[in-house]
Amino acid sequence: MENIVTWLEWIGESLTLLIMIFSLFGMIIPVFPGTLIIWIMALIYGIVTQFGTTGWIVFGILTVLAVVSAVADNVLMGAKARESGAAWRSILLALGGGIVFTFVFPPIGGLIAAPLLLYLSERNLRNDGEEALKAVRALMIGWGWAFAVRFGIGILMVVLWGGWALSN
């Protein structure tokens, strides 16, 4: 019976790791919630293994990392657009529109809406298409940095979970 339990634990941990790795690389698709799925898998793992002291500590760290990852897009994209001189009104319109259109036209509605809304708002405010394009370029550079941050956080989350799983 003990061999069966050990075998089932190995299968569960292997499946958890595979789903986490799939989620990590799924983040290449901009709307795929990779770190959220990694967090959910860690939660399920914790429930199944009854967390323990180490589990609660690691899960707490994973929760903080997941929250940071979730806000990285908007913060980094908005900060880069602002650096280019974009107005706060345009940035908020673009980011809000991006969120709404992600749900209205998944999976790429937000990817199209955010830069387009930023361009249209900045073009309207400045009457200068070149300056509006400069703001859109900055927004997209921020998106690139946000992807790098989220991917790095995802790797860290998988490694932390791995340490937790090995300590059980």
Backbone bond lengths (Angstrom), bond angles and torsions (degrees), N, CA, C in turn:
res aa  C-N    CA-C-N  psi(-1)  N-CA   C-N-CA  omega(-1)  CA-C   N-CA-C  phi
1 M - - - 1.455 - - 1.530 110.64 -
2 E 1.332 116.14 -38.94 1.463 120.26 -179.84 1.527 111.64 -62.31
3 N 1.337 116.53 -35.11 1.467 120.62 177.99 1.528 111.02 -65.73
4 I 1.315 116.88 -37.62 1.464 121.01 179.13 1.526 109.76 -65.97
5 V 1.324 117.44 -43.55 1.467 121.51 178.82 1.523 110.09 -62.31
6 T 1.323 116.79 -44.60 1.469 120.81 178.53 1.525 110.04 -61.52
7 W 1.315 116.97 -43.79 1.459 121.84 178.83 1.534 111.00 -61.66
8 L 1.335 117.55 -44.59 1.461 121.56 178.95 1.527 111.40 -64.78
9 E 1.328 117.19 -39.14 1.472 120.20 176.32 1.524 110.39 -61.70
10 W 1.338 116.65 -43.32 1.460 120.97 179.91 1.524 110.62 -62.70
11 I 1.331 116.68 -43.40 1.467 120.86 178.80 1.534 109.63 -63.10
12 G 1.324 117.65 -45.54 1.467 121.11 179.69 1.514 112.46 -61.12
13 E 1.324 116.57 -44.91 1.471 119.80 179.39 1.522 111.13 -67.35
14 S 1.326 117.26 -38.13 1.469 120.73 178.70 1.521 111.07 -65.01
15 L 1.335 116.95 -44.27 1.467 120.31 178.22 1.528 110.88 -64.02
16 T 1.320 116.60 -41.21 1.463 120.64 178.19 1.523 109.92 -59.82
17 L 1.328 116.80 -47.00 1.460 120.79 179.66 1.526 111.28 -62.64
18 L 1.325 117.76 -43.76 1.469 120.32 179.36 1.523 111.68 -61.37
19 I 1.322 117.22 -43.18 1.466 120.38 178.79 1.529 110.16 -65.04
20 M 1.333 117.47 -39.73 1.464 120.54 177.92 1.527 111.15 -63.14
21 I 1.331 117.04 -43.48 1.473 120.15 179.44 1.524 110.23 -66.46
22 F 1.335 117.63 -41.80 1.458 120.97 175.62 1.529 110.36 -58.65
23 S 1.324 116.41 -42.98 1.469 121.24 179.75 1.517 111.40 -65.16
24 L 1.317 116.02 -38.56 1.462 120.64 178.67 1.524 110.32 -60.36
25 F 1.316 116.80 -49.93 1.462 119.66 -179.53 1.525 112.19 -77.04
26 G 1.326 116.60 -19.27 1.456 119.88 174.05 1.517 112.40 -65.53
27 M 1.339 116.65 -21.33 1.469 120.02 179.43 1.523 112.20 -64.68
28 I 1.321 117.31 -13.42 1.464 119.84 175.48 1.525 109.32 -60.62
29 I 1.344 116.07 -33.28 1.466 120.96 172.01 1.528 105.46 -78.17
30 P 1.321 117.81 115.39 1.470 120.72 -168.21 1.519 117.22 -54.17
31 V 1.300 119.68 -26.90 1.463 119.64 -177.07 1.524 112.96 -99.48
32 F 1.306 118.45 3.28 1.461 121.71 -179.08 1.524 109.37 -77.61
33 P 1.326 118.16 122.84 1.470 121.31 -175.43 1.533 112.53 -82.65
34 G 1.316 116.66 64.73 1.458 121.58 -173.47 1.511 115.03 -56.76
35 T 1.330 117.42 -49.54 1.468 118.42 -177.88 1.526 111.51 -68.77
36 L 1.314 117.21 -30.43 1.473 119.90 175.72 1.523 110.03 -64.66
37 I 1.317 117.59 -43.56 1.463 120.77 179.71 1.528 110.50 -66.88
38 I 1.329 117.25 -39.37 1.468 120.49 176.03 1.527 109.20 -60.09
39 W 1.327 117.14 -43.89 1.461 121.50 178.90 1.532 110.96 -62.07
40 I 1.335 116.67 -44.33 1.465 121.07 179.19 1.529 110.67 -60.98
41 M 1.325 116.72 -42.31 1.470 119.91 178.88 1.527 110.61 -63.98
42 A 1.330 116.88 -38.89 1.470 119.75 176.97 1.523 110.42 -65.11
43 L 1.327 117.47 -38.45 1.461 121.44 177.11 1.532 110.76 -61.64
44 I 1.320 116.15 -47.54 1.470 120.31 178.62 1.528 110.22 -60.72
45 Y 1.332 115.61 -44.28 1.466 119.77 178.47 1.532 110.09 -59.37
46 G 1.318 116.56 -43.79 1.455 120.69 179.62 1.516 112.77 -63.02
47 I 1.315 116.38 -41.35 1.468 120.11 178.49 1.528 110.41 -63.79
48 V 1.335 115.82 -45.20 1.462 120.33 -178.49 1.531 111.07 -64.78
49 T 1.338 116.61 -39.84 1.473 120.18 -176.90 1.520 112.48 -93.20
50 Q 1.322 117.03 3.29 1.468 123.66 179.36 1.532 112.54 62.88
51 F 1.291 117.14 33.33 1.464 126.49 173.88 1.525 114.39 51.29
52 G 1.296 119.08 -76.23 1.468 121.57 -171.86 1.528 108.73 79.95
53 T 1.316 116.75 172.34 1.467 120.99 -177.42 1.515 111.80 -60.76
54 T 1.340 117.05 -49.95 1.469 121.04 179.12 1.521 110.27 -59.71
55 G 1.321 116.06 -42.41 1.462 120.67 -179.38 1.517 112.84 -60.04
56 W 1.336 116.72 -44.21 1.463 119.52 179.77 1.523 111.42 -65.36
57 I 1.318 116.64 -39.02 1.468 119.67 179.15 1.526 110.19 -64.87
58 V 1.333 115.91 -50.08 1.473 119.86 -179.70 1.524 110.16 -63.05
59 F 1.325 117.59 -42.66 1.465 119.94 -179.75 1.530 111.09 -63.81
60 G 1.314 117.63 -36.76 1.474 120.57 175.43 1.517 111.37 -61.24
61 I 1.329 116.43 -44.19 1.470 120.94 177.77 1.527 109.78 -63.87
62 L 1.323 117.12 -42.98 1.469 120.94 178.63 1.526 111.24 -61.24
63 T 1.316 116.72 -37.06 1.468 120.85 179.25 1.531 110.42 -64.80
64 V 1.314 117.11 -45.61 1.469 120.71 177.85 1.529 110.07 -61.22
65 L 1.324 117.08 -44.48 1.467 120.62 179.46 1.529 111.33 -62.66
66 A 1.322 117.64 -39.20 1.466 120.98 179.28 1.530 111.19 -64.36
67 V 1.328 116.70 -39.35 1.472 120.61 178.54 1.528 109.75 -66.60
68 V 1.318 117.22 -45.09 1.472 120.73 178.35 1.522 109.73 -59.25
69 S 1.312 116.76 -43.62 1.460 121.10 178.98 1.526 111.45 -61.36
70 A 1.325 116.24 -39.60 1.466 120.71 -177.46 1.526 112.51 -65.54
71 V 1.307 117.71 -33.62 1.465 119.62 -178.42 1.531 112.86 -94.94
72 A 1.321 117.70 -8.54 1.470 120.80 -177.00 1.522 112.32 -58.47
73 D 1.335 116.85 -42.27 1.472 119.77 -179.00 1.515 111.54 -55.17
74 N 1.323 115.55 -58.51 1.459 119.64 -174.62 1.520 112.23 -64.46
75 V 1.315 117.05 -40.91 1.464 120.11 -178.73 1.524 110.79 -65.63
76 L 1.325 117.16 -50.38 1.468 119.62 -176.74 1.530 112.39 -70.26
77 M 1.329 116.73 -39.12 1.464 118.87 178.18 1.532 110.36 -65.38
78 G 1.330 116.19 -45.86 1.459 119.97 179.40 1.515 112.66 -64.25
79 A 1.324 117.06 -40.40 1.468 120.77 -179.67 1.524 111.10 -64.11
80 K 1.311 117.03 -42.96 1.471 119.86 179.27 1.526 111.23 -66.00
81 A 1.323 116.74 -41.58 1.467 119.77 178.23 1.523 110.07 -63.26
82 R 1.317 116.41 -40.83 1.473 120.43 179.25 1.528 110.99 -64.16
83 E 1.333 116.44 -39.69 1.478 120.58 177.05 1.527 111.48 -58.22
84 S 1.325 116.46 -31.48 1.462 120.11 -179.11 1.525 112.09 -79.73
85 G 1.332 115.85 -4.92 1.460 119.58 178.95 1.513 114.14 101.75
86 A 1.327 117.74 4.37 1.465 120.11 179.78 1.525 109.73 -64.74
87 A 1.318 115.46 145.08 1.459 121.54 178.99 1.527 110.07 -74.44
88 W 1.329 115.91 148.90 1.467 120.19 178.27 1.522 111.07 -57.58
89 R 1.305 116.36 -38.06 1.462 120.69 179.76 1.528 110.58 -58.70
90 S 1.320 116.32 -44.26 1.468 121.17 179.87 1.520 111.04 -66.43
91 I 1.327 115.99 -41.45 1.468 120.68 -179.15 1.523 110.61 -64.20
92 L 1.328 116.74 -47.32 1.456 120.29 179.79 1.524 111.61 -64.05
93 L 1.322 116.90 -38.89 1.463 120.97 176.64 1.530 110.16 -61.98
94 A 1.328 116.38 -45.84 1.465 120.84 -178.74 1.527 111.66 -64.62
95 L 1.319 117.12 -47.79 1.461 120.24 -178.10 1.531 111.41 -67.68
96 G 1.327 116.75 -43.29 1.464 120.08 177.33 1.521 111.70 -63.65
97 G 1.323 115.61 -44.70 1.467 119.67 177.86 1.517 111.69 -62.98
98 G 1.344 116.05 -37.44 1.462 120.02 177.86 1.513 111.83 -61.49
99 I 1.319 116.00 -41.52 1.470 120.39 179.27 1.526 110.09 -66.13
100 V 1.326 116.82 -48.55 1.467 120.85 -178.51 1.529 110.89 -61.21
101 F 1.333 117.07 -47.22 1.464 119.75 -176.21 1.528 112.72 -72.02
102 T 1.330 117.64 -18.95 1.463 119.85 172.98 1.519 109.34 -64.39
103 F 1.342 116.61 -37.42 1.464 120.38 179.60 1.522 112.14 -82.13
104 V 1.328 117.12 -32.58 1.459 120.74 -177.33 1.531 111.35 -76.11
105 F 1.333 116.56 -41.38 1.468 122.34 -178.88 1.526 110.58 -129.59
106 P 1.341 116.83 67.02 1.465 118.42 -179.90 1.529 109.83 -69.43
107 P 1.292 120.50 154.24 1.452 125.87 -3.45 1.528 114.31 -94.45
108 I 1.335 118.07 -6.20 1.470 117.59 -172.69 1.521 114.71 -111.14
109 G 1.313 118.36 5.82 1.462 120.42 -178.37 1.514 113.10 -56.92
110 G 1.324 116.88 -43.79 1.458 121.07 179.99 1.511 112.97 -67.68
111 L 1.332 116.20 -34.55 1.474 120.42 179.45 1.518 111.98 -65.71
112 I 1.308 115.42 -30.63 1.464 120.09 178.21 1.525 110.05 -85.22
113 A 1.330 116.38 -42.74 1.463 121.18 -173.57 1.527 112.99 -67.03
114 A 1.322 118.40 -44.31 1.473 120.13 -174.62 1.531 112.35 -60.11
115 P 1.337 119.37 -53.27 1.473 117.59 178.99 1.528 112.90 -65.60
116 L 1.330 116.16 -36.37 1.467 119.59 -179.75 1.524 111.01 -65.60
117 L 1.318 116.94 -45.71 1.472 119.89 178.75 1.522 111.52 -64.83
118 L 1.324 117.42 -38.90 1.468 120.06 176.89 1.527 110.06 -62.58
119 Y 1.323 116.48 -45.82 1.463 120.11 178.93 1.531 111.26 -59.62
120 L 1.329 116.34 -49.45 1.468 119.75 -176.84 1.532 111.47 -63.81
121 S 1.318 117.02 -41.13 1.458 120.06 -179.74 1.528 111.24 -67.47
122 E 1.321 116.58 -45.03 1.468 119.84 179.84 1.526 111.18 -67.65
123 R 1.311 116.94 -37.97 1.473 121.12 177.09 1.533 109.87 -61.94
124 N 1.320 116.09 -41.01 1.454 121.44 179.00 1.536 111.00 -67.29
125 L 1.329 117.10 -42.61 1.469 120.65 -178.31 1.524 112.44 -70.25
126 R 1.309 117.47 -40.89 1.467 121.78 -171.95 1.524 114.55 -101.75
127 N 1.315 116.01 -15.91 1.472 119.31 -173.22 1.528 110.77 54.84
128 D 1.318 117.00 36.34 1.465 121.72 -177.82 1.527 108.28 -143.60
129 G 1.330 115.34 105.39 1.459 120.82 -179.23 1.510 113.41 -63.38
130 E 1.331 116.64 -33.82 1.473 120.80 -179.24 1.533 110.95 -66.72
131 E 1.323 117.03 -42.73 1.467 120.74 177.72 1.532 110.77 -66.92
132 A 1.322 116.10 -36.19 1.465 119.99 177.48 1.526 110.52 -64.98
133 L 1.326 116.57 -41.31 1.471 120.11 177.00 1.528 111.67 -65.35
134 K 1.316 116.43 -34.56 1.474 120.81 177.06 1.539 110.02 -61.34
135 A 1.325 116.35 -41.42 1.465 120.70 178.54 1.524 110.45 -66.21
136 V 1.330 117.56 -39.86 1.471 120.99 179.24 1.526 110.12 -65.70
137 R 1.322 117.75 -42.34 1.480 120.53 176.95 1.522 110.30 -58.62
138 A 1.324 116.33 -44.06 1.467 120.36 179.91 1.527 110.66 -63.59
139 L 1.330 116.71 -41.15 1.461 120.93 177.29 1.529 110.41 -58.58
140 M 1.320 117.10 -44.02 1.460 121.02 -178.55 1.536 111.30 -70.16
141 I 1.312 117.86 -33.34 1.472 120.49 173.99 1.529 109.07 -64.22
142 G 1.324 117.01 -41.71 1.465 121.13 175.17 1.512 111.87 -60.33
143 W 1.341 116.77 -38.93 1.457 120.40 177.16 1.529 110.07 -62.98
144 G 1.327 116.92 -41.22 1.469 120.65 177.70 1.517 111.92 -61.06
145 W 1.323 116.44 -44.59 1.467 120.56 176.99 1.519 111.13 -64.11
146 A 1.319 116.50 -38.78 1.470 120.36 178.97 1.526 110.28 -63.67
147 F 1.327 116.98 -40.65 1.469 119.67 176.85 1.523 109.99 -60.03
148 A 1.332 116.72 -45.67 1.468 120.25 -179.70 1.527 110.89 -60.49
149 V 1.321 116.59 -42.03 1.472 120.79 179.13 1.527 110.23 -65.13
150 R 1.343 117.12 -47.68 1.466 120.27 -179.34 1.529 111.61 -62.93
151 F 1.322 116.78 -39.51 1.463 120.39 179.68 1.535 109.95 -66.30
152 G 1.324 116.40 -43.55 1.467 120.27 176.96 1.518 111.92 -61.85
153 I 1.320 116.54 -42.58 1.465 120.67 177.26 1.533 109.55 -63.09
154 G 1.323 117.00 -41.15 1.464 120.75 178.45 1.524 111.65 -60.37
155 I 1.316 116.72 -43.69 1.471 120.35 177.09 1.522 109.90 -60.38
156 L 1.325 116.66 -46.89 1.459 120.67 179.32 1.532 111.48 -59.90
157 M 1.329 116.45 -40.36 1.464 120.26 179.41 1.535 111.22 -63.37
158 V 1.327 116.56 -43.36 1.466 120.08 179.69 1.532 110.36 -64.98
159 V 1.327 116.84 -41.73 1.467 120.73 179.37 1.534 110.44 -64.21
160 L 1.336 116.97 -44.56 1.470 119.75 178.24 1.522 111.01 -61.84
161 W 1.322 117.44 -44.03 1.458 119.60 176.52 1.527 110.21 -60.03
162 G 1.339 116.71 -42.88 1.460 120.15 179.14 1.526 112.01 -58.09
163 G 1.328 116.21 -41.88 1.465 119.09 176.61 1.520 111.90 -63.04
164 W 1.325 115.17 -40.10 1.477 120.75 177.16 1.526 109.91 -62.43
165 A 1.340 116.97 -47.61 1.468 120.81 -178.27 1.534 110.65 -63.11
166 L 1.320 116.93 -39.85 1.471 119.73 179.42 1.525 111.97 -68.58
167 S 1.328 117.05 -28.56 1.467 119.68 -179.27 1.528 112.33 -77.77
168 N 1.346 117.31 -13.93 1.486 120.60 178.99 1.513 110.96 -80.02
